[in-house]
Amino acid sequence: MRDERGFSLVELIVVIAIISIIGAGAYGMLGLLNGKYAKECATKTQSALSQTKVAAMSKSKGATLYDVYIRIYTSADGSVYVDSVTGRGTANEARTTEKIGNARVTVSAVKGRVGTETSDSTVTLDGTNEIIIAFDRSGGTFNEVVNTEPTGLIAPAKETDVYWKKIIFTQGSVEYVLDLVPLTGKFSLSRN
């Protein structure tokens, strides 16, 4: 006859331990996945900034024209896009548009005067506004803030001595910050 006693206590403990390990690993993976889209959006923006800086220093006609810049905006469905523009207002104008994030990512930017935080204000992309970033050809520094995309060959109206300081990419509780240093044109990405 067969022995039909069921599971031993040791077998039951081993199965529970294996399930616990798998569950803890899956929970850890969910934590890694949370923030994936924000990181992707931030790194694509960082790449666009790098390319724009190189293009501005080699192809721009001058800082006041904003003829080489990037424009970050959201569409009606909440997706985040970046336009890279070179040669604005000329026969050689080139514009490339890339989707860099989906509606799960919230993008905001901090602008203000250099050396003080008291005048800083935050702009959140919500389909009605945009972030336009340009570099000065001569030194690679950031240009002052313009609130609307430049058109034609006329220099856009700038906010005097006001610069973009940070671009923040948020997904759930995860936040990536692209710090911009206006006086040097340097930028770095970090996770908060």
N, CA and C atoms as a LAMMPS dump frame, in Angstrom:
ITEM: TIMESTEP
0
ITEM: NUMBER OF ATOMS
576
ITEM: BOX BOUNDS ff ff ff
-5.0000000000000000e+02 5.0000000000000000e+02
-5.0000000000000000e+02 5.0000000000000000e+02
-5.0000000000000000e+02 5.0000000000000000e+02
ITEM: ATOMS id mol type element x y z
1 1 1 N 0.815 -1.188 0
2 1 2 C 0 0 0
3 1 3 C 0.864 1.259 0
4 2 1 N 0.292 2.361 -0.52
5 2 2 C 1.011 3.633 -0.575
6 2 3 C 0.826 4.417 0.705
7 3 1 N 1.853 5.199 1.015
8 3 2 C 1.794 6.065 2.185
9 3 3 C 1.161 7.392 1.77
10 4 1 N 0.001 7.774 2.282
11 4 2 C -0.71 8.989 1.88
12 4 3 C -0.829 9.963 3.046
13 5 1 N 0.301 10.387 3.563
14 5 2 C 0.293 11.281 4.709
15 5 3 C 0.187 12.759 4.325
16 6 1 N 0.428 13.142 3.066
17 6 2 C 0.39 14.541 2.658
18 6 3 C 1.774 15.166 2.656
19 7 1 N 1.831 16.504 2.785
20 7 2 C 3.099 17.221 2.758
21 7 3 C 3.741 17.214 4.138
22 8 1 N 5.068 17.158 4.138
23 8 2 C 5.769 17.279 5.418
24 8 3 C 5.918 18.764 5.749
25 9 1 N 6.186 19.04 6.986
26 9 2 C 6.358 20.417 7.433
27 9 3 C 7.54 21.085 6.727
28 10 1 N 8.61 20.333 6.495
29 10 2 C 9.791 20.872 5.812
30 10 3 C 9.443 21.26 4.376
31 11 1 N 8.7 20.433 3.668
32 11 2 C 8.299 20.747 2.293
33 11 3 C 7.447 22.017 2.248
34 12 1 N 6.546 22.136 3.188
35 12 2 C 5.684 23.313 3.244
36 12 3 C 6.491 24.583 3.51
37 13 1 N 7.452 24.531 4.418
38 13 2 C 8.301 25.687 4.723
39 13 3 C 9.145 26.077 3.512
40 14 1 N 9.686 25.1 2.801
41 14 2 C 10.494 25.374 1.61
42 14 3 C 9.649 26.06 0.541
43 15 1 N 8.429 25.595 0.316
44 15 2 C 7.551 26.202 -0.688
45 15 3 C 7.199 27.638 -0.298
46 16 1 N 6.896 27.868 0.961
47 16 2 C 6.57 29.223 1.42
48 16 3 C 7.78 30.142 1.278
49 17 1 N 8.977 29.64 1.581
50 17 2 C 10.19 30.444 1.436
51 17 3 C 10.429 30.817 -0.022
52 18 1 N 10.236 29.868 -0.929
53 18 2 C 10.436 30.146 -2.362
54 18 3 C 9.433 31.188 -2.844
55 19 1 N 8.18 31.06 -2.446
56 19 2 C 7.157 32.041 -2.845
57 19 3 C 7.493 33.417 -2.283
58 20 1 N 7.985 33.483 -1.062
59 20 2 C 8.366 34.769 -0.456
60 20 3 C 9.505 35.426 -1.212
61 21 1 N 10.501 34.646 -1.606
62 21 2 C 11.641 35.188 -2.354
63 21 3 C 11.185 35.716 -3.702
64 22 1 N 10.358 34.967 -4.396
65 22 2 C 9.848 35.414 -5.704
66 22 3 C 9.004 36.677 -5.546
67 23 1 N 8.155 36.713 -4.515
68 23 2 C 7.325 37.903 -4.267
69 23 3 C 8.153 39.136 -3.955
70 24 1 N 9.205 38.979 -3.136
71 24 2 C 10.072 40.11 -2.814
72 24 3 C 10.802 40.607 -4.057
73 25 1 N 11.239 39.698 -4.894
74 25 2 C 11.912 40.078 -6.146
75 25 3 C 10.977 40.817 -7.084
76 26 1 N 9.723 40.34 -7.193
77 26 2 C 8.744 41.004 -8.057
78 26 3 C 8.425 42.4 -7.529
79 27 1 N 8.298 42.536 -6.214
80 27 2 C 8.033 43.844 -5.619
81 27 3 C 9.192 44.798 -5.885
82 28 1 N 10.423 44.295 -5.778
83 28 2 C 11.594 45.113 -6.077
84 28 3 C 11.634 45.547 -7.532
85 29 1 N 11.227 44.671 -8.432
86 29 2 C 11.205 45.013 -9.859
87 29 3 C 10.166 46.093 -10.146
88 30 1 N 9.029 46.047 -9.442
89 30 2 C 8.03 47.097 -9.633
90 30 3 C 8.591 48.454 -9.234
91 31 1 N 9.407 48.472 -8.187
92 31 2 C 10.052 49.721 -7.773
93 31 3 C 11.008 50.236 -8.829
94 32 1 N 11.708 49.313 -9.506
95 32 2 C 12.623 49.718 -10.569
96 32 3 C 11.862 50.232 -11.781
97 33 1 N 10.746 49.583 -12.09
98 33 2 C 9.966 50.002 -13.25
99 33 3 C 9.298 51.348 -13.024
100 34 1 N 8.922 51.615 -11.796
101 34 2 C 8.314 52.904 -11.492
102 34 3 C 9.379 53.986 -11.68
103 35 1 N 9.162 54.875 -12.56
104 35 2 C 10.144 55.908 -12.848
105 35 3 C 10.879 55.681 -14.154
106 36 1 N 10.645 54.574 -14.796
107 36 2 C 11.321 54.258 -16.06
108 36 3 C 11.035 55.321 -17.124
109 37 1 N 9.782 55.728 -17.228
110 37 2 C 9.411 56.699 -18.258
111 37 3 C 9.973 58.09 -17.964
112 38 1 N 10.027 58.455 -16.688
113 38 2 C 10.603 59.744 -16.312
114 38 3 C 12.091 59.777 -16.635
115 39 1 N 12.784 58.679 -16.346
116 39 2 C 14.22 58.616 -16.637
117 39 3 C 14.469 58.68 -18.142
118 40 1 N 13.66 57.962 -18.899
119 40 2 C 13.799 57.976 -20.357
120 40 3 C 13.578 59.375 -20.92
121 41 1 N 12.557 60.056 -20.424
122 41 2 C 12.256 61.421 -20.867
123 41 3 C 13.402 62.365 -20.508
124 42 1 N 13.937 62.223 -19.313
125 42 2 C 15.037 63.079 -18.86
126 42 3 C 16.306 62.85 -19.677
127 43 1 N 16.645 61.603 -19.952
128 43 2 C 17.87 61.334 -20.717
129 43 3 C 17.731 61.774 -22.17
130 44 1 N 16.535 61.651 -22.737
131 44 2 C 16.34 62.139 -24.11
132 44 3 C 16.425 63.666 -24.165
133 45 1 N 15.936 64.334 -23.148
134 45 2 C 16.054 65.792 -23.088
135 45 3 C 17.505 66.202 -22.927
136 46 1 N 18.243 65.487 -22.083
137 46 2 C 19.668 65.762 -21.899
138 46 3 C 20.423 65.585 -23.216
139 47 1 N 20.089 64.555 -23.961
140 47 2 C 20.722 64.328 -25.262
141 47 3 C 20.383 65.455 -26.245
142 48 1 N 19.12 65.885 -26.248
143 48 2 C 18.712 66.987 -27.129
144 48 3 C 19.443 68.273 -26.765
145 49 1 N 19.64 68.523 -25.47
146 49 2 C 20.392 69.703 -25.043
147 49 3 C 21.834 69.641 -25.533
148 50 1 N 22.452 68.485 -25.432
149 50 2 C 23.84 68.328 -25.894
150 50 3 C 23.955 68.616 -27.38
151 51 1 N 23.046 68.041 -28.145
152 51 2 C 23.069 68.257 -29.599
153 51 3 C 22.8 69.714 -29.952
154 52 1 N 21.895 70.349 -29.221
155 52 2 C 21.577 71.753 -29.485
156 52 3 C 22.752 72.659 -29.153
157 53 1 N 23.455 72.354 -28.073
158 53 2 C 24.617 73.17 -27.703
159 53 3 C 25.684 73.099 -28.791
160 54 1 N 25.942 71.911 -29.298
161 54 2 C 26.93 71.747 -30.37
162 54 3 C 26.469 72.497 -31.619
163 55 1 N 25.192 72.34 -31.961
164 55 2 C 24.662 73.024 -33.152
165 55 3 C 24.707 74.535 -32.989
166 56 1 N 24.393 75.033 -31.791
167 56 2 C 24.403 76.482 -31.562
168 56 3 C 25.804 77.044 -31.716
169 57 1 N 26.782 76.328 -31.214
170 57 2 C 28.153 76.841 -31.27
171 57 3 C 28.755 76.715 -32.672
172 58 1 N 28.15 75.884 -33.522
173 58 2 C 28.711 75.73 -34.859
174 58 3 C 27.849 76.35 -35.961
175 59 1 N 26.537 76.47 -35.756
176 59 2 C 25.654 76.915 -36.833
177 59 3 C 24.878 78.198 -36.546
178 60 1 N 24.833 78.62 -35.292
179 60 2 C 24.025 79.777 -34.936
180 60 3 C 24.607 81.059 -35.527
181 61 1 N 23.731 82.008 -35.816
182 61 2 C 24.147 83.315 -36.328
183 61 3 C 24.318 84.333 -35.206
184 62 1 N 23.81 83.998 -34.017
185 62 2 C 23.949 84.916 -32.885
186 62 3 C 22.939 84.63 -31.8
187 63 1 N 23.28 84.999 -30.588
188 63 2 C 22.455 84.678 -29.424
189 63 3 C 21.084 85.329 -29.466
190 64 1 N 20.995 86.54 -29.982
191 64 2 C 19.72 87.255 -29.914
192 64 3 C 18.674 86.683 -30.862
193 65 1 N 19.097 85.94 -31.88
194 65 2 C 18.151 85.444 -32.877
195 65 3 C 17.408 84.188 -32.447
196 66 1 N 17.957 83.415 -31.519
197 66 2 C 17.364 82.136 -31.143
198 66 3 C 17.116 81.293 -32.4
199 67 1 N 18.132 81.197 -33.248
200 67 2 C 17.965 80.441 -34.481
201 67 3 C 18.324 78.964 -34.315
202 68 1 N 18.887 78.586 -33.161
203 68 2 C 19.127 77.185 -32.816
204 68 3 C 18.621 77.001 -31.385
205 69 1 N 17.621 76.136 -31.205
206 69 2 C 17.037 75.957 -29.882
207 69 3 C 16.284 74.627 -29.821
208 70 1 N 15.869 74.251 -28.592
209 70 2 C 14.929 73.147 -28.446
210 70 3 C 13.662 73.678 -27.805
211 71 1 N 12.582 73.02 -28.125
212 71 2 C 11.26 73.372 -27.593
213 71 3 C 10.667 72.103 -26.999
214 72 1 N 10.355 72.13 -25.7
215 72 2 C 9.764 70.98 -25.02
216 72 3 C 8.311 71.336 -24.73
217 73 1 N 7.391 70.448 -25.094
218 73 2 C 5.965 70.733 -24.931
219 73 3 C 5.185 69.429 -24.799
220 74 1 N 3.929 69.535 -24.418
221 74 2 C 3.056 68.369 -24.345
222 74 3 C 1.94 68.509 -25.365
223 75 1 N 1.467 67.363 -25.851
224 75 2 C 0.364 67.357 -26.805
225 75 3 C -0.955 67.199 -26.055
226 76 1 N -2.052 67.155 -26.783
227 76 2 C -3.38 67.047 -26.165
228 76 3 C -3.539 65.761 -25.369
229 77 1 N -2.859 64.688 -25.782
230 77 2 C -2.984 63.411 -25.06
231 77 3 C -2.003 63.295 -23.891
232 78 1 N -1.221 64.353 -23.632
233 78 2 C -0.293 64.35 -22.506
234 78 3 C 1.108 63.873 -22.841
235 79 1 N 1.331 63.43 -24.077
236 79 2 C 2.674 62.987 -24.47
237 79 3 C 3.623 64.171 -24.502
238 80 1 N 4.898 63.908 -24.2
239 80 2 C 5.914 64.95 -24.143
240 80 3 C 6.756 64.876 -25.42
241 81 1 N 6.978 66.021 -26.05
242 81 2 C 7.747 66.099 -27.287
243 81 3 C 8.871 67.118 -27.146
244 82 1 N 9.908 66.923 -27.945
245 82 2 C 10.967 67.918 -28.06
246 82 3 C 11.193 68.197 -29.541
247 83 1 N 11.181 69.478 -29.894
248 83 2 C 11.535 69.92 -31.251
249 83 3 C 12.949 70.461 -31.189
250 84 1 N 13.792 70.015 -32.089
251 84 2 C 15.136 70.581 -32.231
252 84 3 C 15.126 71.403 -33.502
253 85 1 N 15.423 72.692 -33.371
254 85 2 C 15.333 73.613 -34.497
255 85 3 C 16.705 74.231 -34.764
256 86 1 N 17.113 74.216 -36.026
257 86 2 C 18.329 74.925 -36.451
258 86 3 C 17.981 75.788 -37.655
259 87 1 N 18.581 76.956 -37.718
260 87 2 C 18.378 77.856 -38.854
261 87 3 C 16.994 78.463 -38.914
262 88 1 N 16.406 78.755 -37.77
263 88 2 C 15.047 79.31 -37.736
264 88 3 C 14.939 80.533 -38.62
265 89 1 N 13.859 80.575 -39.386
266 89 2 C 13.554 81.736 -40.204
267 89 3 C 14.364 81.845 -41.483
268 90 1 N 15.173 80.83 -41.792
269 90 2 C 15.965 80.86 -43.026
270 90 3 C 15.488 79.765 -43.971
271 91 1 N 16.008 79.796 -45.186
272 91 2 C 15.667 78.755 -46.159
273 91 3 C 16.207 77.395 -45.73
274 92 1 N 17.209 77.386 -44.854
275 92 2 C 17.808 76.135 -44.387
276 92 3 C 17.245 75.661 -43.045
277 93 1 N 16.09 76.188 -42.643
278 93 2 C 15.526 75.796 -41.346
279 93 3 C 15.26 74.294 -41.319
280 94 1 N 15.689 73.678 -40.244
281 94 2 C 15.462 72.244 -40.047
282 94 3 C 14.844 72.038 -38.674
283 95 1 N 13.82 71.214 -38.631
284 95 2 C 13.129 70.927 -37.376
285 95 3 C 12.927 69.416 -37.289
286 96 1 N 13.371 68.85 -36.178
287 96 2 C 13.098 67.433 -35.93
288 96 3 C 12.264 67.347 -34.657
289 97 1 N 11.245 66.523 -34.7
290 97 2 C 10.356 66.331 -33.559
291 97 3 C 10.49 64.906 -33.07
292 98 1 N 10.648 64.756 -31.764
293 98 2 C 10.774 63.425 -31.182
294 98 3 C 9.868 63.329 -29.961
295 99 1 N 9.122 62.232 -29.888
296 99 2 C 8.318 61.973 -28.699
297 99 3 C 9.271 61.424 -27.646
298 100 1 N 9.361 62.107 -26.5
299 100 2 C 10.318 61.696 -25.476
300 100 3 C 9.651 61.151 -24.225
301 101 1 N 8.334 61.262 -24.126
302 101 2 C 7.65 60.756 -22.942
303 101 3 C 6.158 60.619 -23.177
304 102 1 N 5.52 59.841 -22.309
305 102 2 C 4.078 59.665 -22.421
306 102 3 C 3.366 60.409 -21.299
307 103 1 N 2.053 60.206 -21.225
308 103 2 C 1.242 60.954 -20.261
309 103 3 C 1.546 60.59 -18.814
310 104 1 N 2.317 59.546 -18.582
311 104 2 C 2.682 59.166 -17.213
312 104 3 C 3.727 60.103 -16.619
313 105 1 N 4.363 60.898 -17.465
314 105 2 C 5.443 61.784 -17.021
315 105 3 C 4.94 63.222 -16.963
316 106 1 N 5.219 63.886 -15.844
317 106 2 C 4.914 65.303 -15.701
318 106 3 C 6.233 66.065 -15.803
319 107 1 N 6.264 67.061 -16.679
320 107 2 C 7.47 67.857 -16.866
321 107 3 C 7.198 69.276 -16.376
322 108 1 N 8.105 69.771 -15.544
323 108 2 C 8.02 71.154 -15.095
324 108 3 C 9.425 71.75 -15.122
325 109 1 N 9.487 73.052 -15.112
326 109 2 C 10.776 73.733 -15.16
327 109 3 C 10.761 74.919 -14.216
328 110 1 N 11.924 75.187 -13.655
329 110 2 C 12.089 76.311 -12.739
330 110 3 C 12.885 77.392 -13.46
331 111 1 N 12.367 78.624 -13.416
332 111 2 C 13.095 79.742 -14.011
333 111 3 C 13.26 80.837 -12.973
334 112 1 N 14.334 81.6 -13.143
335 112 2 C 14.57 82.691 -12.211
336 112 3 C 15.885 83.394 -12.506
337 113 1 N 16.216 84.336 -11.653
338 113 2 C 17.453 85.097 -11.805
339 113 3 C 18.624 84.318 -11.226
340 114 1 N 19.794 84.511 -11.805
341 114 2 C 21.002 83.833 -11.343
342 114 3 C 21.401 84.379 -9.977
343 115 1 N 21.761 83.487 -9.069
344 115 2 C 22.246 83.898 -7.764
345 115 3 C 21.182 84.092 -6.708
346 116 1 N 19.922 83.956 -7.07
347 116 2 C 18.851 84.107 -6.093
348 116 3 C 17.754 83.098 -6.385
349 117 1 N 17.085 82.663 -5.349
350 117 2 C 15.955 81.75 -5.523
351 117 3 C 14.638 82.418 -5.157
352 118 1 N 14.696 83.637 -4.692
353 118 2 C 13.477 84.316 -4.247
354 118 3 C 12.544 84.635 -5.404
355 119 1 N 13.072 84.817 -6.59
356 119 2 C 12.232 85.154 -7.737
357 119 3 C 11.916 83.947 -8.611
358 120 1 N 12.325 82.751 -8.18
359 120 2 C 12.095 81.558 -8.988
360 120 3 C 10.605 81.238 -9.111
361 121 1 N 10.221 80.781 -10.288
362 121 2 C 8.849 80.322 -10.498
363 121 3 C 8.894 79.016 -11.289
364 122 1 N 7.86 78.215 -11.121
365 122 2 C 7.802 76.903 -11.767
366 122 3 C 6.715 76.905 -12.825
367 123 1 N 7.063 76.352 -13.992
368 123 2 C 6.127 76.207 -15.095
369 123 3 C 5.932 74.715 -15.322
370 124 1 N 4.687 74.247 -15.292
371 124 2 C 4.394 72.84 -15.561
372 124 3 C 3.777 72.734 -16.943
373 125 1 N 4.319 71.84 -17.759
374 125 2 C 3.798 71.661 -19.106
375 125 3 C 2.427 71.011 -19.035
376 126 1 N 1.437 71.7 -19.583
377 126 2 C 0.064 71.2 -19.524
378 126 3 C -0.664 71.368 -20.854
379 127 1 N 0.087 71.579 -21.91
380 127 2 C -0.52 71.768 -23.224
381 127 3 C -0.706 73.223 -23.597
382 128 1 N -0.593 74.139 -22.63
383 128 2 C -0.773 75.561 -22.922
384 128 3 C 0.536 76.337 -22.886
385 129 1 N 1.602 75.699 -22.419
386 129 2 C 2.885 76.405 -22.353
387 129 3 C 3.999 75.475 -22.839
388 130 1 N 5.188 76.012 -22.923
389 130 2 C 6.32 75.267 -23.464
390 130 3 C 7.611 75.786 -22.844
391 131 1 N 8.662 75.003 -23.017
392 131 2 C 9.984 75.393 -22.542
393 131 3 C 10.869 75.534 -23.776
394 132 1 N 11.454 76.707 -23.954
395 132 2 C 12.348 76.943 -25.088
396 132 3 C 13.727 77.242 -24.531
397 133 1 N 14.712 76.452 -24.967
398 133 2 C 16.068 76.598 -24.45
399 133 3 C 17.022 76.793 -25.624
400 134 1 N 17.819 77.839 -25.528
401 134 2 C 18.812 78.139 -26.555
402 134 3 C 20.143 78.447 -25.875
403 135 1 N 21.209 78.312 -26.643
404 135 2 C 22.552 78.579 -26.149
405 135 3 C 23.153 79.771 -26.881
406 136 1 N 24.03 80.494 -26.195
407 136 2 C 24.777 81.587 -26.798
408 136 3 C 25.92 80.976 -27.608
409 137 1 N 26.051 81.399 -28.818
410 137 2 C 27.077 80.833 -29.697
411 137 3 C 28.487 81.086 -29.178
412 138 1 N 28.749 82.267 -28.66
413 138 2 C 30.117 82.64 -28.313
414 138 3 C 30.692 81.853 -27.143
415 139 1 N 29.897 81.558 -26.127
416 139 2 C 30.463 80.876 -24.96
417 139 3 C 29.769 79.594 -24.569
418 140 1 N 28.697 79.25 -25.256
419 140 2 C 27.972 78.038 -24.915
420 140 3 C 27.108 78.17 -23.681
421 141 1 N 26.883 79.4 -23.215
422 141 2 C 26.032 79.612 -22.043
423 141 3 C 24.562 79.592 -22.476
424 142 1 N 23.674 79.466 -21.506
425 142 2 C 22.25 79.47 -21.825
426 142 3 C 21.774 80.88 -22.126
427 143 1 N 20.839 80.989 -23.064
428 143 2 C 20.182 82.26 -23.352
429 143 3 C 19.06 82.489 -22.348
430 144 1 N 18.597 83.722 -22.284
431 144 2 C 17.496 84.068 -21.387
432 144 3 C 16.201 83.413 -21.861
433 145 1 N 15.232 83.359 -20.958
434 145 2 C 13.951 82.708 -21.22
435 145 3 C 13.135 83.508 -22.226
436 146 1 N 12.568 82.803 -23.194
437 146 2 C 11.525 83.355 -24.061
438 146 3 C 10.279 82.516 -23.799
439 147 1 N 9.111 83.146 -23.815
440 147 2 C 7.888 82.445 -23.417
441 147 3 C 7.108 81.835 -24.566
442 148 1 N 7.406 82.235 -25.782
443 148 2 C 6.743 81.636 -26.938
444 148 3 C 7.796 81.314 -27.993
445 149 1 N 7.475 80.363 -28.823
446 149 2 C 8.422 79.956 -29.852
447 149 3 C 8.669 81.117 -30.814
448 150 1 N 9.942 81.397 -31.105
449 150 2 C 10.268 82.484 -32.025
450 150 3 C 9.767 82.183 -33.442
451 151 1 N 9.365 83.224 -34.151
452 151 2 C 8.945 83.069 -35.545
453 151 3 C 9.653 84.112 -36.397
454 152 1 N 9.807 83.812 -37.669
455 152 2 C 10.444 84.746 -38.587
456 152 3 C 11.876 85.041 -38.201
457 153 1 N 12.381 86.177 -38.658
458 153 2 C 13.77 86.552 -38.39
459 153 3 C 13.912 87.584 -37.277
460 154 1 N 12.807 87.964 -36.66
461 154 2 C 12.848 88.962 -35.602
462 154 3 C 13.253 88.297 -34.293
463 155 1 N 14.123 88.956 -33.544
464 155 2 C 14.539 88.425 -32.246
465 155 3 C 13.332 88.385 -31.309
466 156 1 N 13.16 87.28 -30.571
467 156 2 C 11.992 87.159 -29.68
468 156 3 C 12.133 88.026 -28.436
469 157 1 N 11.01 88.316 -27.816
470 157 2 C 11.014 89.066 -26.558
471 157 3 C 11.509 88.142 -25.451
472 158 1 N 12.528 88.594 -24.707
473 158 2 C 13.128 87.781 -23.65
474 158 3 C 12.762 88.344 -22.29
475 159 1 N 12.812 87.468 -21.283
476 159 2 C 12.69 87.91 -19.9
477 159 3 C 14.101 88.287 -19.459
478 160 1 N 14.351 89.554 -19.22
479 160 2 C 15.685 90.054 -18.92
480 160 3 C 16.26 89.405 -17.667
481 161 1 N 17.444 88.845 -17.809
482 161 2 C 18.18 88.191 -16.719
483 161 3 C 17.431 87.04 -16.062
484 162 1 N 16.506 86.412 -16.768
485 162 2 C 15.785 85.25 -16.251
486 162 3 C 16.172 84.046 -17.103
487 163 1 N 16.568 82.965 -16.421
488 163 2 C 17.065 81.771 -17.098
489 163 3 C 16.342 80.531 -16.579
490 164 1 N 16.325 79.479 -17.406
491 164 2 C 15.839 78.187 -16.926
492 164 3 C 16.919 77.611 -16.023
493 165 1 N 16.526 77.157 -14.834
494 165 2 C 17.483 76.619 -13.868
495 165 3 C 17.383 75.101 -13.724
496 166 1 N 16.178 74.563 -13.847
497 166 2 C 15.957 73.131 -13.678
498 166 3 C 14.826 72.677 -14.575
499 167 1 N 14.914 71.435 -15.028
500 167 2 C 13.788 70.772 -15.667
501 167 3 C 13.543 69.514 -14.841
502 168 1 N 12.31 69.334 -14.406
503 168 2 C 11.971 68.239 -13.496
504 168 3 C 11.023 67.274 -14.197
505 169 1 N 11.369 65.994 -14.159
506 169 2 C 10.583 64.934 -14.785
507 169 3 C 10.059 64.039 -13.665
508 170 1 N 8.743 63.958 -13.518
509 170 2 C 8.143 63.228 -12.406
510 170 3 C 7.243 62.12 -12.924
511 171 1 N 7.394 60.94 -12.326
512 171 2 C 6.5 59.814 -12.585
513 171 3 C 6.194 59.169 -11.239
514 172 1 N 4.975 59.346 -10.776
515 172 2 C 4.623 58.826 -9.449
516 172 3 C 5.455 59.528 -8.387
517 173 1 N 6.168 58.719 -7.585
518 173 2 C 7.005 59.296 -6.53
519 173 3 C 8.455 59.466 -6.966
520 174 1 N 8.757 59.109 -8.217
521 174 2 C 10.127 59.195 -8.719
522 174 3 C 10.308 60.514 -9.471
523 175 1 N 11.436 61.168 -9.206
524 175 2 C 11.702 62.468 -9.821
525 175 3 C 13.14 62.527 -10.327
526 176 1 N 13.294 62.923 -11.577
527 176 2 C 14.613 63.173 -12.157
528 176 3 C 14.725 64.668 -12.414
529 177 1 N 15.888 65.228 -12.082
530 177 2 C 16.097 66.669 -12.218
531 177 3 C 17.284 66.921 -13.135
532 178 1 N 17.056 67.742 -14.134
533 178 2 C 18.11 68.191 -15.026
534 178 3 C 18.479 69.597 -14.574
535 179 1 N 19.601 69.728 -13.87
536 179 2 C 20.06 71.029 -13.375
537 179 3 C 20.775 71.778 -14.491
538 180 1 N 20.379 73.015 -14.725
539 180 2 C 20.979 73.853 -15.76
540 180 3 C 21.76 74.974 -15.08
541 181 1 N 22.986 75.201 -15.503
542 181 2 C 23.806 76.275 -14.943
543 181 3 C 23.886 77.381 -15.999
544 182 1 N 23.09 78.437 -15.836
545 182 2 C 22.976 79.464 -16.877
546 182 3 C 24.294 80.109 -17.3
547 183 1 N 25.176 80.393 -16.362
548 183 2 C 26.389 81.142 -16.692
549 183 3 C 27.482 80.3 -17.348
550 184 1 N 27.358 78.981 -17.291
551 184 2 C 28.374 78.118 -17.92
552 184 3 C 27.809 77.288 -19.058
553 185 1 N 26.496 77.115 -19.107
554 185 2 C 25.902 76.274 -20.134
555 185 3 C 26 74.792 -19.823
556 186 1 N 26.402 74.46 -18.6
557 186 2 C 26.517 73.059 -18.219
558 186 3 C 25.187 72.564 -17.669
559 187 1 N 24.977 71.259 -17.76
560 187 2 C 23.765 70.652 -17.228
561 187 3 C 24.092 69.239 -16.779
562 188 1 N 23.372 68.795 -15.744
563 188 2 C 23.584 67.451 -15.213
564 188 3 C 22.26 66.854 -14.764
565 189 1 N 22.181 65.543 -14.866
566 189 2 C 20.954 64.812 -14.534
567 189 3 C 21.154 64.048 -13.232
568 190 1 N 20.159 64.12 -12.344
569 190 2 C 20.214 63.369 -11.092
570 190 3 C 18.81 62.907 -10.731
571 191 1 N 18.767 61.899 -9.871
572 191 2 C 17.478 61.389 -9.389
573 191 3 C 17.274 61.879 -7.964
574 192 1 N 16.091 62.427 -7.702
575 192 2 C 15.76 62.88 -6.343
576 192 3 C 14.999 61.811 -5.607
